[in-house]
Amino acid sequence: MRMPDPDEQAIGRRRQLVEGLRRIVPGEGVIVDEESLTAYDCDALSAYRQRPLAAVLPETVDQVSRVLRLCGELGIKVVPRGGGTSLSGGSLPVADGIVLAMGRFNRILEIDLANRQARVQPGVTNLAISKAVDADGFYYAPDPSSQIACSIGGNVSENAGGVHCLKYGMTSNNVLAVEFVTLEGEVIRFGGGYDQPGLDMMGLLVGSEGLLGVITEVTVRLLPKPETQRAALIGFPSNRRAADAVAAIIAAGIIPAGMEMMDKPAIKVTEDFVHAGYPLHVEALLIVELDGPKVEVDHLLAEVEKIAKENGAETCVVSETEAQRLTFWAGRKAAFPAVGRISRDYMTMDGSIPRGQLPDVLDHIAELSEKHGLRVANVFHAGDGNLHPLILFDASKPGELEAAENFGADILRKCIAVGGVLTGEHGVGIEKRDLMSEQFSEVDLDQQRRLKDVFDPAGLFNPGKVFPLLHRCVADGRMIVSAGANYAFPDLPRF
Ligand SMILES: Cc1cc2nc3c(=O)[nH]c(=O)nc-3n(C[C@H](O)[C@H](O)[C@H](O)COP(=O)(O)OP(=O)(O)OC[C@H]3O[C@@H](n4cnc5c(N)ncnc54)[C@H](O)[C@@H]3O)c2cc1C
């Protein structure tokens, strides 16, 4: 009898997978045709693309559980996906795996104002939570600029931040419980109240980048809306002066709700796009927002203005109306798409540094821009030292994508060198994966790897992300390739 060749085996395995998936998720919930799969080829790090075997859109926890069990049995890789807005390639598919798209998990299950919490499905967008409780005077604090599109499941997986995280914390500080499903199909809950006995297992799930399981429910903390919110728009003659003002404001004991900075190229491009009233003659701009009781906000804003002037501020406008405050933010929040108008492609970097290092690191980024021959615009969460240099390039020009990658890597190396970290809020994904060994020792990496193995010994969840490809196995000194590490698998034959 003739043995089936490898192509026939692959086709047979894929057919078995698709038939199994269709038994679990009926109707339109299993996508295999090439055209429809295009929608899942990439996330917001769109320089990298990969067609998956199939995309599956479950609607119930039981379906998620059965899909994962099937994939576990067949050895099929699984890439969980929320809104697909990851900037680190976190939800980039693999050619020999499925995308588990959680968009149909889009219901707010319970709003419990007495306990100031909401139980939501992971596909609910970040902004939808705040909108749902707005009329009752509450909101959900972490506010990534992508909040209209990104999902709370994706926020938990990336430990997302936003402009107001300086005062209110990241996703990790605002999530009270998470339900997730393992590859064996088991449904597990971590957290559940304001204080839990035992180990803090939730800390494992928040920021786990889809490597440990599929999140099927999230309980978030709701906060009462502040009585007053006002923002100051402050222009400086140099990045250094603005960065000094940031350090001085924090040193004075003031914790603004948000403190964002933009350099000259970023000011120009956002002002051209949004017309937020940003001063075009300054070199750097701070948006400093204070919130709380009116008397306190007014007092602290006067302090901020005084500190800014002491540090050379040239202009200072304080919002007098809510509409004006929102206009100040509109420019900042639209900075990424605004950059997209002046450059065919751009890469959004995300590293964190100690605040005191801001001036030197910004100078260094300007030098790197010369070295790599690419423009850069800086927009960032200055208050918490989280940089977002936007590297402008044109992928259709030979060598520019590589130059942008090298430029980005050099920026992140500098962040590590000054005592910072590889990521502030966008996660590691594929983007920073190969720099992990510059931040962590082999022992550190091995321990992280072992933690993943506890949940996913076969390495089927989101392979090729976070862990560097070449990685020394500490136990016996061997160099190994992380399980499923290569995301650029050759395409399997299709139906
Ligand atoms: C214009 C723009 C502005 C942005 N601004 C910010 C910002 O201010 N702050 C910030 O932090 N980020 C920002 N981001 C990045 C991005 O929006 C966040 O990382 C967000 O948390 C991703 O959510 P998502 O639903 O799109 O997740 P996806 O991109 O779909 O996935 C991200 C990761 O989460 C995993 N995942 C998704 N859903 C699940 C689930 N249910 N279970 C398990 N794993 C899951 C995926 O496998 C992947 O690893 C921005 C992105 C863009 C495009």
The ligand as an ORCA input file, in Angstrom:
! r2SCAN-3c Opt
* xyz 0 1
  C      -3.546     53.650     17.108
  C      -3.154     52.775     18.271
  C      -2.984     53.354     19.512
  C      -2.622     52.547     20.621
  N      -2.489     53.134     21.851
  C      -2.204     52.362     22.914
  C      -2.089     52.953     24.217
  O      -2.266     54.155     24.409
  N      -1.796     52.128     25.249
  C      -1.606     50.783     25.081
  O      -1.351     50.084     26.049
  N      -1.698     50.210     23.860
  C      -2.001     50.948     22.780
  N      -2.097     50.373     21.545
  C      -1.808     48.918     21.390
  C      -3.038     47.986     21.496
  O      -4.228     48.697     21.243
  C      -3.081     47.339     22.872
  O      -1.979     46.470     23.025
  C      -4.363     46.537     23.134
  O      -4.356     46.103     24.469
  C      -4.540     45.329     22.217
  O      -5.873     44.879     22.347
  P      -6.570     44.028     21.184
  O      -7.919     43.639     21.645
  O      -6.507     44.744     19.906
  O      -5.647     42.750     21.190
  P      -5.019     41.941     19.964
  O      -4.149     42.801     19.142
  O      -6.072     41.179     19.269
  O      -4.112     40.916     20.786
  C      -3.082     41.375     21.593
  C      -2.531     40.206     22.420
  O      -3.533     39.741     23.313
  C      -3.812     38.362     23.091
  N      -5.260     38.210     23.289
  C      -6.252     38.967     22.765
  N      -7.440     38.552     23.232
  C      -7.187     37.504     24.057
  C      -8.011     36.640     24.835
  N      -9.339     36.762     24.888
  N      -7.393     35.657     25.562
  C      -6.050     35.514     25.543
  N      -5.236     36.300     24.829
  C      -5.804     37.282     24.100
  C      -3.336     38.084     21.674
  O      -2.960     36.727     21.501
  C      -2.142     39.013     21.577
  O      -1.011     38.407     22.169
  C      -2.444     51.141     20.437
  C      -2.636     50.572     19.176
  C      -2.972     51.378     18.105
  C      -3.172     50.719     16.764
*
